[in-house]
């Protein structure tokens, strides 16, 4: 199964990650979306960003 990617983003959406020229992770305000399973990559940056977002709410 191949994961989809984001075709385009609006002005308020931040592109977090790209792979092969495709947008694969985005953030808009308190929403975070990925087209892959970051827990399977061995790279903890997406998780660190999520934790930082949660901490910022408090």
Buried (B, 14 or more C-beta within 10 A) or exposed (E): EEEEBBEEEEEEBEEBBEEEEEBBBBBEEEEBEBBBEBEEEEEEEBEEBEEEBEEEEE
